[in-house]
Amino acid sequence: MYPADPQAAVAQWLQEVVIGLNLCPFARKPFMANKVRIEVVAEARAEALIQQLQAELRFLDEHPELDTSILVLTQALDDFLAYNDFVHEVEDWLWREGYEGIYQVASFHPDYYFADTEPSDVSNFTNRAPFPLLHILREQQLEDLLARYPDADSIPEQNILRLRQLSADQLRHLFGYLIPRGHVT
């Protein structure tokens, strides 16, 4: 069961989890400056989702003042494996359409899990969100930020350690949208 207001739920997740836990050290500044666009996509078909993605990339091209965009998929890809396959299709599409090197897509899903983990492993919460998301990043901007950040390669490990230090109650508070899905015990 997903939250009733997708845009508000994703904004709250950004504030409390991504920024609040400092999972992305680059998120606070653009979020506070209203340079993050959150768009709800109520499409179910893969072709329509790709069309929405293409429209969003054009929008970003026309609005360089925005740092990033998040597409909230409310009607599609509830199944994580299907979502993961779709993300690979998106990456292939970006390459075919000449967007590789310009934009990249980061993936977040309520059931996200890394290949070498059990689905219940808390490390997976680094990529768990209230809805399936496609987070569109400007690649050059990201590369510039990473180049200036000391030890950027350690960010994923630091995030996992940070999540492992949280109590079960803290996890339930921050990831309450997962409780009905059976992910926090």
N, CA, C and O atoms as a DFTB+ gen file, in Angstrom:
740 C
 N C O
     1  1       0.848      -1.186       0.000
     2  2       0.000       0.000       0.000
     3  2       0.889       1.243       0.000
     4  3       1.737       1.428       0.873
     5  1       0.668       2.077      -0.996
     6  2       1.469       3.275      -1.136
     7  2       0.836       4.461      -0.416
     8  3      -0.373       4.471      -0.184
     9  1       1.650       5.468      -0.058
    10  2       1.094       6.693       0.545
    11  2       0.106       7.376      -0.412
    12  3       0.228       7.251      -1.631
    13  1      -0.870       8.094       0.149
    14  2      -1.933       8.717      -0.640
    15  2      -1.435       9.854      -1.535
    16  3      -1.936      10.022      -2.647
    17  1      -0.468      10.630      -1.075
    18  2       0.045      11.762      -1.841
    19  2       1.484      11.464      -2.249
    20  3       2.414      11.698      -1.478
    21  1       1.664      10.948      -3.460
    22  2       3.006      10.523      -3.888
    23  2       4.057      11.625      -3.844
    24  3       5.183      11.394      -3.403
    25  1       3.698      12.814      -4.297
    26  2       4.666      13.909      -4.331
    27  2       5.102      14.282      -2.918
    28  3       6.292      14.472      -2.667
    29  1       4.159      14.388      -2.006
    30  2       4.479      14.725      -0.616
    31  2       5.289      13.610       0.043
    32  3       6.213      13.882       0.809
    33  1       4.947      12.367      -0.251
    34  2       5.671      11.234       0.341
    35  2       7.128      11.222      -0.116
    36  3       8.026      10.953       0.682
    37  1       7.365      11.507      -1.382
    38  2       8.745      11.528      -1.886
    39  2       9.499      12.724      -1.313
    40  3      10.673      12.599      -0.962
    41  1       8.852      13.865      -1.215
    42  2       9.502      15.034      -0.610
    43  2       9.860      14.745       0.849
    44  3      10.949      15.097       1.303
    45  1       8.958      14.114       1.572
    46  2       9.237      13.766       2.973
    47  2      10.389      12.763       3.061
    48  3      11.254      12.896       3.926
    49  1      10.411      11.766       2.179
    50  2      11.499      10.787       2.134
    51  2      12.830      11.503       1.863
    52  3      13.845      11.194       2.488
    53  1      12.818      12.452       0.937
    54  2      14.044      13.201       0.660
    55  2      14.519      13.942       1.910
    56  3      15.701      13.902       2.252
    57  1      13.594      14.613       2.584
    58  2      13.957      15.394       3.775
    59  2      14.417      14.512       4.929
    60  3      15.474      14.751       5.513
    61  1      13.639      13.506       5.253
    62  2      13.914      12.713       6.450
    63  2      14.974      11.638       6.254
    64  3      15.777      11.388       7.153
    65  1      14.985      11.008       5.097
    66  2      15.894       9.874       4.886
    67  2      17.134      10.314       4.119
    68  3      18.247      10.231       4.637
    69  1      16.951      10.774       2.902
    70  2      18.105      11.100       2.048
    71  2      18.924      12.241       2.643
    72  3      20.145      12.137       2.761
    73  1      18.252      13.330       3.016
    74  2      18.947      14.479       3.588
    75  2      19.160      14.280       5.087
    76  3      20.251      14.526       5.602
    77  1      18.120      13.836       5.782
    78  2      18.196      13.670       7.238
    79  2      19.282      12.717       7.687
    80  3      19.948      12.956       8.694
    81  1      19.463      11.638       6.944
    82  2      20.525      10.678       7.276
    83  2      21.811      10.960       6.493
    84  3      22.807      10.254       6.649
    85  1      21.780      11.992       5.656
    86  2      22.917      12.362       4.813
    87  2      23.346      11.205       3.906
    88  3      24.538      10.977       3.696
    89  1      22.356      10.477       3.371
    90  2      22.668       9.373       2.458
    91  2      23.232       9.895       1.146
    92  3      24.025       9.220       0.489
    93  1      22.823      11.092       0.770
    94  2      23.420      11.756      -0.388
    95  2      23.909      13.117       0.081
    96  3      23.101      14.009       0.342
    97  1      25.219      13.288       0.192
    98  2      25.748      14.565       0.695
    99  2      25.501      15.734      -0.254
   100  3      25.790      16.881       0.087
   101  1      24.968      15.450      -1.445
   102  2      24.745      16.508      -2.431
   103  2      23.271      16.913      -2.525
   104  3      22.932      17.794      -3.315
   105  1      22.400      16.298      -1.746
   106  2      20.960      16.494      -1.903
   107  2      20.416      17.735      -1.203
   108  3      19.481      18.359      -1.704
   109  1      20.974      18.099      -0.074
   110  2      20.400      19.183       0.733
   111  2      20.323      20.510      -0.039
   112  3      19.267      21.142      -0.089
   113  1      21.410      20.914      -0.618
   114  2      21.467      22.238      -1.246
   115  2      20.432      22.395      -2.371
   116  3      19.669      23.361      -2.348
   117  1      20.376      21.490      -3.350
   118  2      19.363      21.683      -4.397
   119  2      17.925      21.536      -3.875
   120  3      17.020      22.215      -4.358
   121  1      17.718      20.659      -2.901
   122  2      16.357      20.492      -2.368
   123  2      15.912      21.777      -1.677
   124  3      14.795      22.246      -1.896
   125  1      16.771      22.339      -0.854
   126  2      16.424      23.566      -0.132
   127  2      16.263      24.755      -1.082
   128  3      15.528      25.693      -0.776
   129  1      16.938      24.723      -2.217
   130  2      16.851      25.806      -3.201
   131  2      15.751      25.559      -4.244
   132  3      15.671      26.273      -5.243
   133  1      14.908      24.552      -4.009
   134  2      13.814      24.206      -4.936
   135  2      14.321      23.914      -6.346
   136  3      13.718      24.333      -7.334
   137  1      15.433      23.191      -6.423
   138  2      15.994      22.811      -7.712
   139  2      15.807      21.321      -7.998
   140  3      16.467      20.752      -8.867
   141  1      14.898      20.707      -7.252
   142  2      14.559      19.302      -7.444
   143  2      13.105      19.241      -7.882
   144  3      12.215      19.711      -7.172
   145  1      12.873      18.678      -9.021
   146  2      11.503      18.544      -9.545
   147  2      11.013      17.129      -9.240
   148  3      11.705      16.153      -9.531
   149  1       9.835      17.022      -8.662
   150  2       9.209      15.731      -8.370
   151  2       7.945      15.647      -9.208
   152  3       7.008      16.419      -9.006
   153  1       7.919      14.709     -10.148
   154  2       6.797      14.552     -11.060
   155  2       6.160      13.181     -10.883
   156  3       6.849      12.161     -10.903
   157  1       4.863      13.163     -10.713
   158  2       4.122      11.906     -10.585
   159  2       3.760      11.419     -11.979
   160  3       3.232      12.171     -12.799
   161  1       4.052      10.154     -12.232
   162  2       3.755       9.528     -13.516
   163  2       2.745       8.411     -13.264
   164  3       3.050       7.416     -12.607
   165  1       1.542       8.595     -13.797
   166  2       0.468       7.614     -13.589
   167  2       0.270       6.778     -14.850
   168  3      -0.852       6.617     -15.329
   169  1       1.345       6.263     -15.366
   170  2       1.322       5.397     -16.549
   171  2       1.701       3.985     -16.132
   172  3       2.464       3.794     -15.185
   173  1       1.168       2.999     -16.839
   174  2       1.479       1.613     -16.514
   175  2       2.304       0.927     -17.597
   176  3       3.041      -0.016     -17.309
   177  1       2.188       1.387     -18.831
   178  2       2.885       0.723     -19.940
   179  2       4.319       1.239     -20.081
   180  3       4.574       2.432     -19.915
   181  1       5.240       0.342     -20.384
   182  2       6.656       0.704     -20.519
   183  2       6.862       1.783     -21.573
   184  3       7.654       2.703     -21.370
   185  1       6.156       1.682     -22.701
   186  2       6.312       2.676     -23.769
   187  2       5.909       4.069     -23.280
   188  3       6.564       5.063     -23.595
   189  1       4.833       4.126     -22.515
   190  2       4.369       5.415     -21.989
   191  2       5.353       5.962     -20.960
   192  3       5.568       7.172     -20.883
   193  1       5.947       5.075     -20.174
   194  2       6.947       5.517     -19.194
   195  2       8.171       6.096     -19.899
   196  3       8.718       7.110     -19.465
   197  1       8.593       5.466     -20.966
   198  2       9.728       5.986     -21.749
   199  2       9.368       7.346     -22.346
   200  3      10.205       8.248     -22.365
   201  1       8.142       7.504     -22.830
   202  2       7.714       8.798     -23.369
   203  2       7.742       9.869     -22.280
   204  3       8.158      11.001     -22.528
   205  1       7.298       9.509     -21.077
   206  2       7.343      10.454     -19.952
   207  2       8.788      10.828     -19.614
   208  3       9.093      11.991     -19.350
   209  1       9.671       9.827     -19.627
   210  2      11.088      10.075     -19.372
   211  2      11.646      11.031     -20.421
   212  3      12.353      11.982     -20.086
   213  1      11.331      10.782     -21.680
   214  2      11.820      11.642     -22.752
   215  2      11.305      13.079     -22.571
   216  3      12.055      14.038     -22.752
   217  1      10.038      13.218     -22.217
   218  2       9.473      14.553     -21.978
   219  2      10.176      15.235     -20.808
   220  3      10.414      16.443     -20.835
   221  1      10.505      14.453     -19.784
   222  2      11.193      15.031     -18.623
   223  2      12.608      15.473     -18.979
   224  3      13.074      16.502     -18.488
   225  1      13.294      14.716     -19.820
   226  2      14.636      15.111     -20.253
   227  2      14.571      16.403     -21.066
   228  3      15.421      17.281     -20.913
   229  1      13.566      16.517     -21.925
   230  2      13.386      17.775     -22.675
   231  2      13.117      18.932     -21.716
   232  3      13.642      20.031     -21.890
   233  1      12.290      18.668     -20.697
   234  2      11.995      19.707     -19.707
   235  2      13.286      20.147     -19.014
   236  3      13.524      21.343     -18.848
   237  1      14.109      19.198     -18.614
   238  2      15.382      19.545     -17.963
   239  2      16.297      20.307     -18.914
   240  3      16.982      21.245     -18.507
   241  1      16.305      19.900     -20.190
   242  2      17.100      20.636     -21.178
   243  2      16.668      22.100     -21.246
   244  3      17.502      22.992     -21.396
   245  1      15.372      22.340     -21.136
   246  2      14.817      23.687     -21.242
   247  2      14.882      24.455     -19.921
   248  3      14.636      25.661     -19.895
   249  1      15.210      23.766     -18.822
   250  2      15.256      24.410     -17.504
   251  2      16.573      24.085     -16.804
   252  3      16.600      23.296     -15.859
   253  1      17.658      24.692     -17.266
   254  2      18.966      24.410     -16.662
   255  2      19.078      24.843     -15.208
   256  3      20.010      24.440     -14.512
   257  1      18.135      25.661     -14.739
   258  2      18.168      26.068     -13.333
   259  2      17.817      24.915     -12.397
   260  3      18.112      24.975     -11.204
   261  1      17.192      23.870     -12.928
   262  2      16.883      22.684     -12.120
   263  2      18.087      21.759     -12.082
   264  3      18.753      21.552     -13.096
   265  1      18.361      21.208     -10.917
   266  2      19.491      20.289     -10.786
   267  2      19.119      18.861     -11.157
   268  3      19.925      18.132     -11.736
   269  1      17.900      18.466     -10.824
   270  2      17.539      17.063     -10.963
   271  2      16.029      16.914     -11.023
   272  3      15.285      17.835     -10.685
   273  1      15.592      15.751     -11.453
   274  2      14.167      15.464     -11.513
   275  2      13.942      14.033     -11.029
   276  3      14.758      13.142     -11.264
   277  1      12.820      13.839     -10.353
   278  2      12.455      12.514      -9.862
   279  2      11.090      12.169     -10.426
   280  3      10.111      12.874     -10.181
   281  1      11.028      11.081     -11.181
   282  2       9.756      10.590     -11.683
   283  2       9.243       9.539     -10.709
   284  3       9.916       8.543     -10.439
   285  1       8.043       9.772     -10.185
   286  2       7.409       8.890      -9.212
   287  2       6.429       8.010      -9.978
   288  3       5.427       8.496     -10.502
   289  1       6.721       6.726     -10.039
   290  2       5.902       5.796     -10.815
   291  2       4.813       5.200      -9.919
   292  3       5.078       4.305      -9.116
   293  1       3.604       5.702     -10.065
   294  2       2.529       5.299      -9.157
   295  2       1.689       4.141      -9.681
   296  3       0.964       3.511      -8.911
   297  1       1.774       3.853     -10.958
   298  2       0.903       2.826     -11.548
   299  2       1.676       1.681     -12.183
   300  3       1.084       0.825     -12.841
   301  1       2.968       1.653     -11.998
   302  2       3.765       0.657     -12.720
   303  2       4.916       0.146     -11.869
   304  3       5.390       0.814     -10.950
   305  1       5.335      -1.034     -12.200
   306  2       6.584      -1.620     -11.716
   307  2       6.641      -1.818     -10.208
   308  3       7.669      -1.561      -9.581
   309  1       5.541      -2.273      -9.631
   310  2       5.529      -2.638      -8.214
   311  2       6.499      -3.772      -7.925
   312  3       7.120      -3.814      -6.863
   313  1       6.627      -4.686      -8.869
   314  2       7.536      -5.817      -8.710
   315  2       8.969      -5.336      -8.934
   316  3       9.282      -4.774      -9.983
   317  1       9.837      -5.558      -7.945
   318  2      11.191      -5.015      -8.038
   319  2      11.972      -5.593      -9.214
   320  3      12.689      -4.853      -9.887
   321  1      11.854      -6.883      -9.480
   322  2      12.617      -7.469     -10.585
   323  2      12.179      -6.887     -11.927
   324  3      13.014      -6.637     -12.795
   325  1      10.874      -6.671     -12.102
   326  2      10.384      -6.031     -13.329
   327  2      10.895      -4.591     -13.409
   328  3      11.284      -4.119     -14.478
   329  1      10.888      -3.904     -12.274
   330  2      11.410      -2.540     -12.214
   331  2      12.894      -2.521     -12.585
   332  3      13.330      -1.687     -13.379
   333  1      13.653      -3.432     -12.015
   334  2      15.084      -3.495     -12.279
   335  2      15.353      -3.753     -13.770
   336  3      16.254      -3.152     -14.355
   337  1      14.569      -4.646     -14.375
   338  2      14.695      -4.885     -15.816
   339  2      14.382      -3.609     -16.596
   340  3      15.055      -3.290     -17.577
   341  1      13.358      -2.884     -16.152
   342  2      12.984      -1.643     -16.830
   343  2      14.097      -0.603     -16.721
   344  3      14.364       0.114     -17.686
   345  1      14.740      -0.511     -15.580
   346  2      15.849       0.440     -15.416
   347  2      16.962       0.121     -16.420
   348  3      17.575       1.032     -16.976
   349  1      17.221      -1.155     -16.650
   350  2      18.218      -1.529     -17.672
   351  2      17.751      -1.094     -19.066
   352  3      18.553      -0.635     -19.880
   353  1      16.456      -1.241     -19.333
   354  2      15.912      -0.753     -20.608
   355  2      16.098       0.754     -20.730
   356  3      16.443       1.254     -21.801
   357  1      15.871       1.475     -19.645
   358  2      16.046       2.930     -19.632
   359  2      17.499       3.288     -19.935
   360  3      17.767       4.192     -20.726
   361  1      18.432       2.581     -19.306
   362  2      19.853       2.853     -19.557
   363  2      20.202       2.610     -21.017
   364  3      20.931       3.399     -21.618
   365  1      19.688       1.526     -21.597
   366  2      19.913       1.259     -23.021
   367  2      19.296       2.352     -23.887
   368  3      19.898       2.785     -24.869
   369  1      18.093       2.795     -23.522
   370  2      17.408       3.849     -24.261
   371  2      18.209       5.151     -24.205
   372  3      18.357       5.830     -25.221
   373  1      18.723       5.500     -23.032
   374  2      19.539       6.711     -22.903
   375  2      20.728       6.659     -23.852
   376  3      21.066       7.653     -24.493
   377  1      21.351       5.504     -23.936
   378  2      22.498       5.338     -24.828
   379  2      22.061       5.485     -26.284
   380  3      22.687       6.224     -27.043
   381  1      20.989       4.785     -26.683
   382  2      20.511       4.823     -28.075
   383  2      20.090       6.231     -28.500
   384  3      20.290       6.624     -29.649
   385  1      19.511       6.977     -27.577
   386  2      18.990       8.305     -27.914
   387  2      20.022       9.417     -27.749
   388  3      19.704      10.589     -27.947
   389  1      21.253       9.062     -27.388
   390  2      22.312      10.062     -27.291
   391  2      22.350      10.835     -25.988
   392  3      22.978      11.891     -25.911
   393  1      21.681      10.317     -24.957
   394  2      21.675      10.985     -23.663
   395  2      22.777      10.491     -22.729
   396  3      22.994      11.073     -21.666
   397  1      23.464       9.439     -23.111
   398  2      24.545       8.924     -22.261
   399  2      25.611      10.010     -22.140
   400  3      26.012      10.614     -23.135
   401  1      26.060      10.248     -20.922
   402  2      27.035      11.305     -20.673
   403  2      26.381      12.641     -20.355
   404  3      27.039      13.559     -19.867
   405  1      25.089      12.750     -20.631
   406  2      24.348      13.976     -20.327
   407  2      23.493      13.760     -19.084
   408  3      23.522      14.551     -18.141
   409  1      22.733      12.671     -19.107
   410  2      21.878      12.302     -17.976
   411  2      22.152      10.866     -17.572
   412  3      22.571      10.045     -18.387
   413  1      21.913      10.578     -16.317
   414  2      21.907       9.203     -15.853
   415  2      20.734       9.046     -14.903
   416  3      20.220      10.022     -14.355
   417  1      20.324       7.810     -14.721
   418  2      19.162       7.533     -13.880
   419  2      19.593       6.699     -12.693
   420  3      20.200       5.639     -12.845
   421  1      19.270       7.191     -11.505
   422  2      19.484       6.433     -10.268
   423  2      18.147       5.775      -9.927
   424  3      17.081       6.340     -10.172
   425  1      18.224       4.576      -9.360
   426  2      17.003       3.812      -9.123
   427  2      16.717       3.623      -7.641
   428  3      17.609       3.351      -6.837
   429  1      15.432       3.778      -7.311
   430  2      14.930       3.599      -5.945
   431  2      13.583       2.896      -6.039
   432  3      12.783       3.174      -6.933
   433  1      13.344       1.986      -5.106
   434  2      12.118       1.176      -5.134
   435  2      11.807       0.725      -3.709
   436  3      12.730       0.503      -2.925
   437  1      10.533       0.585      -3.359
   438  2      10.189       0.120      -2.003
   439  2      10.767      -1.254      -1.658
   440  3      11.007      -1.542      -0.485
   441  1      10.991      -2.094      -2.653
   442  2      11.509      -3.443      -2.421
   443  2      12.950      -3.616      -2.900
   444  3      13.408      -4.741      -3.097
   445  1      13.656      -2.516      -3.084
   446  2      15.009      -2.560      -3.642
   447  2      15.905      -3.500      -2.839
   448  3      15.902      -3.488      -1.608
   449  1      16.669      -4.311      -3.562
   450  2      17.714      -5.065      -2.894
   451  2      18.857      -5.304      -3.876
   452  3      18.656      -5.508      -5.073
   453  1      20.053      -5.269      -3.320
   454  2      21.267      -5.471      -4.099
   455  2      21.475      -6.953      -4.353
   456  3      21.043      -7.790      -3.559
   457  1      22.124      -7.277      -5.438
   458  2      22.290      -8.663      -5.880
   459  2      22.916      -9.565      -4.826
   460  3      22.524     -10.726      -4.705
   461  1      23.853      -9.076      -4.081
   462  2      24.568      -9.931      -3.122
   463  2      24.005      -9.849      -1.709
   464  3      24.709     -10.151      -0.745
   465  1      22.742      -9.444      -1.575
   466  2      22.148      -9.314      -0.246
   467  2      20.829     -10.070      -0.176
   468  3      20.231     -10.421      -1.194
   469  1      20.403     -10.306       1.035
   470  2      19.058     -10.819       1.262
   471  2      18.118      -9.615       1.201
   472  3      18.502      -8.521       1.615
   473  1      16.911      -9.790       0.700
   474  2      15.993      -8.646       0.619
   475  2      15.769      -7.934       1.963
   476  3      15.509      -6.731       1.984
   477  1      15.867      -8.656       3.071
   478  2      15.635      -8.030       4.374
   479  2      16.860      -7.307       4.936
   480  3      16.756      -6.664       5.981
   481  1      18.002      -7.395       4.281
   482  2      19.223      -6.744       4.756
   483  2      19.031      -5.227       4.783
   484  3      18.590      -4.635       3.798
   485  1      19.358      -4.613       5.897
   486  2      19.159      -3.167       6.062
   487  2      19.981      -2.354       5.055
   488  3      19.641      -1.202       4.785
   489  1      21.026      -2.909       4.508
   490  2      21.821      -2.174       3.510
   491  2      20.978      -1.793       2.292
   492  3      21.266      -0.804       1.619
   493  1      19.951      -2.569       2.016
   494  2      19.083      -2.272       0.876
   495  2      18.263      -1.000       1.064
   496  3      17.775      -0.420       0.094
   497  1      18.112      -0.569       2.319
   498  2      17.312       0.619       2.595
   499  2      17.963       1.882       2.029
   500  3      17.306       2.919       1.937
   501  1      19.231       1.815       1.651
   502  2      19.857       2.981       1.021
   503  2      19.160       3.336      -0.285
   504  3      19.212       4.487      -0.718
   505  1      18.511       2.371      -0.914
   506  2      17.844       2.591      -2.197
   507  2      16.346       2.318      -2.133
   508  3      15.702       2.100      -3.159
   509  1      15.798       2.332      -0.920
   510  2      14.352       2.126      -0.777
   511  2      13.653       3.468      -0.641
   512  3      14.109       4.364       0.071
   513  1      12.546       3.580      -1.335
   514  2      11.764       4.811      -1.364
   515  2      10.283       4.450      -1.292
   516  3       9.924       3.283      -1.449
   517  1       9.431       5.426      -1.058
   518  2       8.010       5.114      -0.920
   519  2       7.344       4.593      -2.192
   520  3       6.304       3.939      -2.115
   521  1       7.923       4.871      -3.356
   522  2       7.395       4.442      -4.660
   523  2       8.569       4.032      -5.540
   524  3       9.711       4.376      -5.239
   525  1       8.310       3.310      -6.611
   526  2       9.350       3.145      -7.629
   527  2       9.682       4.529      -8.207
   528  3       8.786       5.284      -8.584
   529  1      10.958       4.844      -8.269
   530  2      11.396       6.158      -8.740
   531  2      12.423       6.011      -9.853
   532  3      13.167       5.032      -9.909
   533  1      12.447       6.992     -10.728
   534  2      13.544       7.197     -11.666
   535  2      14.096       8.582     -11.342
   536  3      13.442       9.593     -11.597
   537  1      15.286       8.621     -10.787
   538  2      15.914       9.877     -10.384
   539  2      16.879      10.284     -11.493
   540  3      17.905       9.637     -11.704
   541  1      16.547      11.341     -12.187
   542  2      17.339      11.809     -13.329
   543  2      18.377      12.805     -12.836
   544  3      18.051      13.824     -12.228
   545  1      19.624      12.485     -13.112
   546  2      20.745      13.323     -12.688
   547  2      21.458      13.896     -13.906
   548  3      21.588      13.231     -14.934
   549  1      21.915      15.124     -13.779
   550  2      22.774      15.710     -14.819
   551  2      24.177      15.156     -14.581
   552  3      24.791      15.425     -13.548
   553  1      24.668      14.399     -15.523
   554  2      25.906      13.661     -15.307
   555  2      27.113      14.561     -15.055
   556  3      27.910      14.268     -14.164
   557  1      27.270      15.626     -15.800
   558  2      28.424      16.508     -15.597
   559  2      28.381      17.146     -14.215
   560  3      29.406      17.259     -13.542
   561  1      27.208      17.556     -13.803
   562  2      27.051      18.151     -12.480
   563  2      27.429      17.144     -11.395
   564  3      28.109      17.488     -10.429
   565  1      26.983      15.905     -11.562
   566  2      27.323      14.860     -10.595
   567  2      28.828      14.600     -10.572
   568  3      29.420      14.475      -9.500
   569  1      29.442      14.518     -11.737
   570  2      30.892      14.297     -11.796
   571  2      31.649      15.433     -11.113
   572  3      32.630      15.192     -10.410
   573  1      31.201      16.663     -11.316
   574  2      31.843      17.816     -10.670
   575  2      31.729      17.723      -9.146
   576  3      32.699      17.979      -8.432
   577  1      30.553      17.359      -8.654
   578  2      30.353      17.220      -7.208
   579  2      31.225      16.099      -6.635
   580  3      31.852      16.264      -5.589
   581  1      31.256      14.973      -7.320
   582  2      32.064      13.842      -6.842
   583  2      33.555      14.166      -6.834
   584  3      34.285      13.723      -5.948
   585  1      34.002      14.932      -7.814
   586  2      35.419      15.291      -7.888
   587  2      35.838      16.176      -6.713
   588  3      36.993      16.142      -6.288
   589  1      34.902      16.964      -6.192
   590  2      35.216      17.865      -5.082
   591  2      34.958      17.237      -3.711
   592  3      35.324      17.809      -2.685
   593  1      34.333      16.073      -3.698
   594  2      33.971      15.454      -2.428
   595  2      35.093      14.513      -1.988
   596  3      35.495      13.635      -2.751
   597  1      35.600      14.685      -0.772
   598  2      36.678      13.810      -0.318
   599  2      36.170      12.368      -0.137
   600  3      35.174      12.129       0.545
   601  1      36.858      11.442      -0.747
   602  2      36.569      10.013      -0.615
   603  2      35.130       9.664      -1.002
   604  3      34.418       8.999      -0.249
   605  1      34.718      10.117      -2.174
   606  2      33.354       9.861      -2.652
   607  2      33.052       8.375      -2.768
   608  3      31.900       7.963      -2.633
   609  1      34.067       7.575      -3.016
   610  2      33.848       6.123      -3.149
   611  2      33.357       5.488      -1.859
   612  3      32.791       4.396      -1.886
   613  1      33.565       6.155      -0.731
   614  2      33.155       5.575       0.546
   615  2      31.695       5.892       0.906
   616  3      31.192       5.392       1.912
   617  1      31.015       6.707       0.106
   618  2      29.638       7.088       0.427
   619  2      28.734       5.870       0.614
   620  3      28.030       5.810       1.622
   621  1      28.714       4.895      -0.303
   622  2      27.816       3.741      -0.088
   623  2      28.117       2.982       1.210
   624  3      27.195       2.598       1.930
   625  1      29.383       2.770       1.504
   626  2      29.746       2.065       2.740
   627  2      29.334       2.860       3.972
   628  3      28.839       2.289       4.944
   629  1      29.537       4.170       3.938
   630  2      29.126       5.025       5.064
   631  2      27.611       4.972       5.258
   632  3      27.122       4.946       6.387
   633  1      26.882       4.956       4.153
   634  2      25.422       4.890       4.241
   635  2      24.952       3.586       4.883
   636  3      24.044       3.585       5.714
   637  1      25.574       2.487       4.491
   638  2      25.205       1.195       5.069
   639  2      25.502       1.179       6.564
   640  3      24.680       0.717       7.355
   641  1      26.659       1.675       6.949
   642  2      26.994       1.746       8.377
   643  2      25.995       2.615       9.131
   644  3      25.565       2.260      10.228
   645  1      25.624       3.751       8.546
   646  2      24.667       4.652       9.185
   647  2      23.330       3.942       9.405
   648  3      22.731       4.068      10.473
   649  1      22.866       3.204       8.411
   650  2      21.591       2.496       8.535
   651  2      21.682       1.358       9.548
   652  3      20.730       1.110      10.289
   653  1      22.805       0.673       9.584
   654  2      22.976      -0.431      10.538
   655  2      22.989       0.070      11.989
   656  3      22.722      -0.701      12.911
   657  1      23.295       1.341      12.193
   658  2      23.323       1.914      13.543
   659  2      21.938       2.326      14.033
   660  3      21.770       2.647      15.210
   661  1      20.955       2.319      13.152
   662  2      19.601       2.703      13.554
   663  2      18.898       1.561      14.267
   664  3      19.088       0.392      13.934
   665  1      18.097       1.911      15.238
   666  2      17.301       0.904      15.937
   667  2      16.114       0.499      15.067
   668  3      15.807       1.163      14.077
   669  1      15.455      -0.588      15.439
   670  2      14.260      -1.028      14.726
   671  2      13.185       0.055      14.764
   672  3      12.485       0.268      13.774
   673  1      13.047       0.745      15.905
   674  2      12.067       1.830      16.009
   675  2      12.415       2.981      15.068
   676  3      11.525       3.555      14.441
   677  1      13.681       3.318      14.965
   678  2      14.096       4.391      14.058
   679  2      13.818       3.991      12.604
   680  3      13.349       4.805      11.808
   681  1      14.112       2.736      12.269
   682  2      13.831       2.262      10.913
   683  2      12.333       2.314      10.624
   684  3      11.924       2.735       9.542
   685  1      11.514       1.890      11.586
   686  2      10.057       1.943      11.402
   687  2       9.579       3.385      11.213
   688  3       8.685       3.645      10.408
   689  1      10.174       4.313      11.952
   690  2       9.790       5.724      11.813
   691  2      10.170       6.254      10.423
   692  3       9.348       6.874       9.747
   693  1      11.388       6.013      10.011
   694  2      11.875       6.554       8.738
   695  2      11.313       5.838       7.519
   696  3      11.114       6.449       6.469
   697  1      11.059       4.545       7.660
   698  2      10.608       3.743       6.522
   699  2       9.225       3.160       6.785
   700  3       8.940       2.022       6.414
   701  1       8.372       3.945       7.426
   702  2       7.035       3.478       7.787
   703  2       6.230       2.986       6.613
   704  3       5.379       2.111       6.773
   705  1       6.480       3.531       5.419
   706  2       5.754       3.108       4.232
   707  2       6.067       1.660       3.855
   708  3       5.371       1.070       3.029
   709  1       7.106       1.089       4.453
   710  2       7.441      -0.315       4.171
   711  2       6.760      -1.288       5.114
   712  3       6.700      -2.484       4.832
   713  1       6.251      -0.795       6.221
   714  2       5.656      -1.694       7.219
   715  2       4.539      -2.539       6.633
   716  3       4.525      -3.751       6.852
   717  1       3.585      -1.945       5.884
   718  2       2.528      -2.787       5.324
   719  2       3.066      -3.816       4.320
   720  3       2.416      -4.825       4.049
   721  1       4.240      -3.554       3.780
   722  2       4.822      -4.456       2.798
   723  2       5.636      -5.555       3.475
   724  3       6.185      -6.425       2.800
   725  1       5.718      -5.520       4.821
   726  2       6.388      -6.590       5.548
   727  2       7.892      -6.501       5.590
   728  3       8.563      -7.523       5.732
   729  1       8.445      -5.302       5.468
   730  2       9.893      -5.178       5.402
   731  2      10.591      -4.817       6.702
   732  3      11.802      -4.997       6.828
   733  1       9.854      -4.320       7.650
   734  2      10.481      -3.957       8.926
   735  2       9.822      -4.780       9.998
   736  3       8.605      -4.735      10.177
   737  1      10.641      -5.542      10.717
   738  2      10.060      -6.375      11.770
   739  2      10.595      -5.958      13.125
   740  3      10.222      -6.543      14.142
